[in-house]
Amino acid sequence: MNTPVPLRILHISTRLIVGGSQENTVLSCEGQARLGHRVHLAYGPIQGPEGSMLERVKAFNERCRRGEEETPTGGPVCPLVLHEVPHLVRDVSWTADRRCMGELKTLIAAVGPDVVHTHSSKAGILGRLAAWSVRQASHSPGAFGSMRAHRGRLPAIVHTIHGPPFMPLEGTGVARLKRMAANAIYAGAERLAAKRCQKIVSVADAMTRQFLAKGIGTPEQYVTVRSGMETEPFLTTWTSHERAAARADLGLGARDFVIGTVARLAEHKGHDDLLEAMAESLRANPTWKLLWVGDGWWRTRLLWRARELGLTVRELDARHEDEGPCNLILTGLASPDRIPDLIKCMDVLAHPSLREGLPRTVPQALLAGVCPVAYDVDGTGEVCREMETGRLVKAGDVAALREAILWCAENEVARHALAARGREECLGVFPAEVMIRRLHEVYVEAMAMP
């Protein structure tokens, strides 16, 4: 990529937890730094059981300081500049959000970026409003006006939609009304924020369609850039002995049929549907296993539900691990660098999530040669196509989910063929380098816009 003029880029993300949006953001930051750009990363306090990407960022920065990272011309790579924004929190809080706006405006004025790139709904709304406010304030004397005179331009503002902020309508009548009201507020805020940026990046075409249908932004603002990932670890081929050894470390047999998930134990990720779909088959087939990779606020309730259905559970991260045969193995929180090996231990990746942008775990499974079975929501069907690159099931259809997984168990050769076709398609689309190149093109276009 030809980048003759280094840029100053500020990324803003709500929480730097372990998740698809955050992995995307960190990979973007690292890749842009390697190209010689000066990259800043702002984020809110990291709390909860979902883990943190901060250690990865610190490890990258340490490699930069030791001179182990180089630009394409052989020059040193600058470490990422980190900024924790104290009041950037996930939940809506008028007091915290008002303070966060002030913190972000101060940060943006101090950094003086060429590009402000926001991620996720909360950071996306507040970050764009703050950046636009600083742009407007540049017309009056002050720090940012001086920066403009020095650098010659105002920052371009870019936002990435990693997933839909609108929650599905479900539950009682009162619950549905509350969700409708919350969705309406989010839609209004997104419409306002869309007028405060030049470009909107979607990780899936479905996101663009959904946002435009709600009157958010204009078609000219949108561009699809698939969420990049480090593909090489997924492509590495194991021998049968290596696979058996990796499975044994998890308490899995070489001949077990393993149905895996890689997702936070949280609402709308579909773990309940998977238990309902597969409990009977798991009880009837001792060599069939569920392998759940992840942790989250719903862990206790989900494991209680599994046991209520007559399944035995082993928690690998528990101090007193259960012994003996089990139906469900929970790894607990797994760092991103463990995900490729964990997926390779699976025979099928089940992803019955009800709310997604484009789930990274689906192309990751395909790259690893594992057939996905997923609900047809949002952008999932853009990668997992029914009987072409996996099994795609109508969202919420538990019987169809069961039938698709049973088909995979009974048709080993056919499911491998689906995965192989998907792998070839993903090879040219999902490498992080492709995403970083496309983002640079978006930045150049955005900087040329008023």
CORPEKA-V850542 format. One record per backbone hydrogen bond with DSSP energy under -0.5 kcal/mol. CO is the residue of the C=O (numbers start at 1). NH is the residue of the N-H. Records with the same first field share a line. If there is no record, write none. Layout:
BEGIN
CO=NH  NH
END
This chain:
BEGIN
1=3
4=6
7=9  38
8=114  115
9=11  40
10=117
11=42
12=119
13=44
14=44
15=17
16=53
17=19
19=23
20=24
21=25
22=26
23=27
24=28
25=29
26=30
27=31
28=32
29=33
30=34
31=35
32=37
33=36
37=39
38=9
39=81
40=11
41=83
42=13
43=85
44=16
45=47
48=51
50=18
53=57
54=58
55=59
56=60
57=61
58=62
59=63
60=64
61=65
62=66
63=68  69
64=67
69=77
71=74
75=71
80=82
81=41
83=43  85
84=86
85=88
87=89
93=97
94=98
95=99
96=100
97=101
98=102
99=103
100=104
101=105
102=106
103=107
104=108
105=109
106=110
107=111
108=112
114=156
115=10  117
116=118  158
117=12
118=160
119=14
120=124
121=125
122=126
123=127
124=128
125=129
126=130
127=131
128=132
129=133
130=134
131=135
132=136
133=137
134=138
135=138
136=139
137=140
142=146
143=147
144=148
145=149
146=150
147=151
148=152
156=116  158
157=198  199
158=118
159=201
160=120  162
161=203
162=358
168=170
172=176
173=177
174=178
175=179
176=180
177=181
178=182
179=183
180=184
181=185
182=186
183=187
184=188
185=189
186=190
187=191
188=192
189=193
190=194
191=195
192=195
193=196
194=197
199=159
200=223
201=161
202=225
204=207  208
205=209
206=210
207=211
208=212
209=213
210=214
211=214  216
212=215
215=217
218=221  222
219=222
221=200
223=202  225
226=228
229=231  432
231=234  235
232=235  236
239=243
240=244
241=245
242=246
243=247
244=248
245=249
246=250
247=250  252
248=251
253=256
256=258
257=259  289
258=260  347  348
259=291
260=350
261=293
264=266
265=298
266=269
268=354  355
270=274
271=275
272=276
273=277
274=278
275=279
278=282
279=283
280=284
281=285
284=286
285=288
287=257
289=259
290=292  329
291=261  293
292=294  331  332
293=263
294=332
295=265
296=299
298=302
299=303
300=304
301=305
302=306
303=307
304=308
305=309
306=311
307=310
312=327  328
314=316  330
315=318
319=321
327=290
328=314  330
329=292  331
330=316  317
332=294
335=338  339
336=339  340
338=342
339=343
340=344
341=345
342=345
343=346
347=371
348=260  350
349=351  373
351=353  375
356=164
357=379
359=362  363
360=364
361=365
362=366
363=367
364=368
365=370
366=369
371=349
372=391
373=351
374=393
375=377
377=380
379=382
380=383  384
383=385
385=388  389  390
390=387  388  392
391=374
393=376
394=397
396=398
397=401
398=402
399=403
400=404
401=405
402=406
403=407
404=408
405=409
406=410
407=411
411=415
412=416
413=417
414=418
415=419
416=420
417=421
418=422
419=423
420=424
421=425
422=426
423=427
424=428
425=428
426=429  430
430=229
431=434  435
432=436
433=437
434=438
435=439
436=440
437=441
438=442
439=443
440=444
441=445
442=446
443=447
444=448
446=449
END
